[in-house]
Amino acid sequence: MEILLWLVPPVGVTVVAMSWVGWLGREGRGEVDRDVAVRRLGEALQREGSRRKSPGYAVRAPERDRSTGIAVRPSRAPRSS
């Protein structure tokens, strides 16, 4: 039990630091006007919706490899695209 006494100072410093940062963090958060919050949310949802419709790039589907569970050489030459 005495061996654990070396943990007391770091734990005490950690608790004090966490309390201090928590107290300072309370003052930094101001209230946001409800109308401003609703407008920001609407803009974000519009941007997200427009991204879903057109991603801006096209990706070819990967060529499906025949999986047999054993290693075999391909019976045909790979397609050139």
Helices and strands as residue ranges (DSSP letters): G 2-7, H 8-28, H 34-53
